[in-house]
Amino acid sequence: MAEAWKPLPFEEATAYFESRVPMTRDQADAAGAEASRRAFVVGGIAKADLVADVYTALHRAVSEGTSFADFKRDIRHVVKQSGWEGDTAWRVQTIFRTNIQTAYGAGAWQKLQESKAATPFIQYDAVDDGNTRPEHEAMNGRVYPADDPIWNTWWPPNGFNCRCKPRRLTASMVKARGIRVESGSSVQVLPDPGFDNNPGQDFFGGLVGRNPSATSAYAPIESLSGPSKYDLPALDGLPADRLAPAPGGRRAASKAAAAAASRKALGFTGDATSVIATDPLGDAIVVPRHLADKDLMKPHLAHVLDDAQEVWLVPCVDPTGQQIRMRKHVVTAWKDGTSAAAEIERGVMRDVKFGPSGDPAIESKRVGTLVWQRPKP
């Protein structure tokens, strides 16, 4: 029964799933084709917070091994608020099984790379019962070299609720069983639409690696949309009633005093290395202690998130052009002419830049997809 199906924790599967970024369909489409390949999208859900809730529930299943019953309970409110009609039980099961199987498929590909010398052949196992799809059944039992291009297209899962799996074979197993090893070039059938790819190959060998470049080396992809797309002026051109009031307090007499004041305003106590804040989208953000210890604009740092003007979703690429990460840029502007841009990645504030409103260094952070804007007074 589907209720009893429970995945096992799998490090490589978890790494793949954590590389995906929760987005609505509109956000994914606006981010561009490359970034969309890293998007986690749930059809029929238009609210970002509900997509994030489904993502969190699935992450628990992949990383902790929680069951389908747990997942259903975790997203009960999502089903209710999304107004889904028809067979919602089938829909929830499809979301669960397809995403879990995709993460496991990506992990299995990585395991294959680690053992390819010992298991140089792969057999496609399509279960082959009365519920097997004809195209998948046509692949059942066929064996190809582990590095055959066929696995770029036919690596499970190859459809919604797909139960197919790859089986690794040694050379001695192939010989003993008299198995014929084929070339993928002879295959004429295709997987279900949208499943003709190898998620593990994209992740572990392409866009996002296990040992990515340093975070600071990533930069926004070229030719992203900016303020002009949304008819927005530069920050120094915003009407005064759109700006946040300047934070109160005097500039500290020394750097040490400024850092102490900033830590206190942010809520640091004792030897805590980080605090949890909330961004305008309602997401929890980890603020590391070292940001409060830097010689930043004080007392503005403690108000970067609370006084935000805009939030941008930004696909960033490493110097090789091969690895992509998604970031949020939280841009803030105050009535005293100060502006700031905080870079947030995977729930952690990585850096904050300050400057006068209109500063090109701050304006350059206003790119990508505008996902939140300070409400008009």
Secondary structure as GFF3:
##gff-version 3
##sequence-region A 1 377
A	DSSP	three_ten_helix	2	4	.	.	.	ID=ss1
A	DSSP	alpha_helix	11	18	.	.	.	ID=ss2
A	DSSP	beta_strand	21	22	.	.	.	ID=ss3
A	DSSP	alpha_helix	25	31	.	.	.	ID=ss4
A	DSSP	alpha_helix	33	36	.	.	.	ID=ss5
A	DSSP	beta_strand	39	40	.	.	.	ID=ss6
A	DSSP	alpha_helix	48	64	.	.	.	ID=ss7
A	DSSP	alpha_helix	68	74	.	.	.	ID=ss8
A	DSSP	alpha_helix	76	82	.	.	.	ID=ss9
A	DSSP	alpha_helix	88	115	.	.	.	ID=ss10
A	DSSP	beta_strand	121	125	.	.	.	ID=ss11
A	DSSP	alpha_helix	134	139	.	.	.	ID=ss12
A	DSSP	beta_strand	143	145	.	.	.	ID=ss13
A	DSSP	three_ten_helix	149	152	.	.	.	ID=ss14
A	DSSP	beta_strand	165	169	.	.	.	ID=ss15
A	DSSP	alpha_helix	171	177	.	.	.	ID=ss16
A	DSSP	three_ten_helix	184	186	.	.	.	ID=ss17
A	DSSP	alpha_helix	199	202	.	.	.	ID=ss18
A	DSSP	pi_helix	203	207	.	.	.	ID=ss19
A	DSSP	three_ten_helix	215	217	.	.	.	ID=ss20
A	DSSP	beta_strand	219	220	.	.	.	ID=ss21
A	DSSP	three_ten_helix	227	230	.	.	.	ID=ss22
A	DSSP	three_ten_helix	235	237	.	.	.	ID=ss23
A	DSSP	three_ten_helix	240	242	.	.	.	ID=ss24
A	DSSP	alpha_helix	255	266	.	.	.	ID=ss25
A	DSSP	beta_strand	274	278	.	.	.	ID=ss26
A	DSSP	beta_strand	284	288	.	.	.	ID=ss27
A	DSSP	alpha_helix	289	293	.	.	.	ID=ss28
A	DSSP	three_ten_helix	300	303	.	.	.	ID=ss29
A	DSSP	beta_strand	308	317	.	.	.	ID=ss30
A	DSSP	beta_strand	324	333	.	.	.	ID=ss31
A	DSSP	beta_strand	338	345	.	.	.	ID=ss32
A	DSSP	beta_strand	348	356	.	.	.	ID=ss33
A	DSSP	alpha_helix	360	363	.	.	.	ID=ss34
A	DSSP	beta_strand	369	373	.	.	.	ID=ss35
###
